[in-house]
Amino acid sequence: VQVVESGGGLVQAGESLTLSCTTSGIIFSLDAMEWYRQAPGKHREFVARISTGAVGQYAESVKGRFTSARGNAKNTAYLLMNSLKPEDTAVYYCFVEVGDNEYWGQGTQVTVSS
């Protein structure tokens, strides 16, 4: 199983970015895909979860600004990030569970300048 994130970059405060998460090696459709982030010197934290029913759950810090969506391709997801703030600066990770196994991507850097 491989999990790959892409779409990170350097933006100014107030701008938007869309992250993508693609997977391979998973035969069936995942019930959910999740996003986490880790800022320098901080623990990795939950950002968003999107289920097959397109129901999203979000951390309070991003609610109303971030939207997670499932892609048309099987087991892909997007994280649409609007109104970015400097405190959103972090490495963003996609996470999936396949049975009892957990898989993380390598992360994609998002840097928001003030």
N, C-alpha and C positions, 0 to 999 in steps of 0.2 A: 504494500500500500504506500502510495506517495501522496503527499499533500503539498501543494505549491501555492504560495501567495504572490501576488504582483500588484503593481499600481501605486506603490508608495512614492514619496517624493518630497520636495521642499515647496511649501506654499506660504503665503502670507495669511495672517489672521483674517477671518471672514470668508476666505475662499473655500473651495470644495475639492474633494478627491474621492475617487471610487476605487476600492480595493477589490480584487478578484481572488477567489479560491477555487482551484481545480484539484480533482483527485483522480487517481488511477489505481487499478488493482482491486476495486470494490465491485463485486458482482451485483449486489442488490442495491436498492435505493435506501439511502440513509434516512433515518427518522428526523435527524436534526444536524445542523452544522453550527459551530459556534466561533465567535471571535473573541480574542483576548489581546491585551496589550501589556507591555512592560516598559516603563520609563526608567531612565538611569537611576540607580540607587533605590528603586522601588520593587515591590513584589509584582508578579504578573497578576493582572486583574481581569475579571470578566467584563466584556463590552456588550456583546449581543448574541442572541441565539435565534435561529430561524428554523422552523420545523417544516415538514412536508406540506402541512396545511397552510403555509405562508403566515403562520402566526409568529410574531416576533416578540422577543423579550429583550429589554435593554437595561443597562446600568443607569442609575439616576443621573449620572454625570453627562450622559450622552442622549438621554431621552429627549425627543423633539428635534434633535439635530442629525442623528444618525438613523439610517434605515437599512435593514438587512433584507436581502431578497434571495430566493433560489433562482438559479439560472435554468434555461431551457435544457441545457445539456445535463445529463444525469450527474448528480452529486457535485454540482458547482454552486457557488454562492458569491454574493457581492455584498459589500458594505459601502453604502453611499454616505459620505461624511460631508455635511454642510456646516456652514458657520464655524469653521475650525478655529480653535483657540490655541495659544501657545502651550497650555497644559495638556493638550491632546498629543503633544510630541511623545512618541514612543515607537517601539518595534511592535508591529501588529501581527498576531499569529492566528491562523485558522486551526481549529481543533475538531476532530471527529472521533466517534467511538464506533468500533466495529466489533460486535459481540463484547467480549471482555477486554479487548485491546484498545488502547488509546493512541492516536496519531496526531502529531503536531507538524505543521509546516516549518520552514526555516525562518520565517518572519520577513516582513517588509518594513523598512524604515519610513516613518512619517514625521516630518519636521515642520513645525508651524512657527514662523517668525512673527514677532510683534511689530 
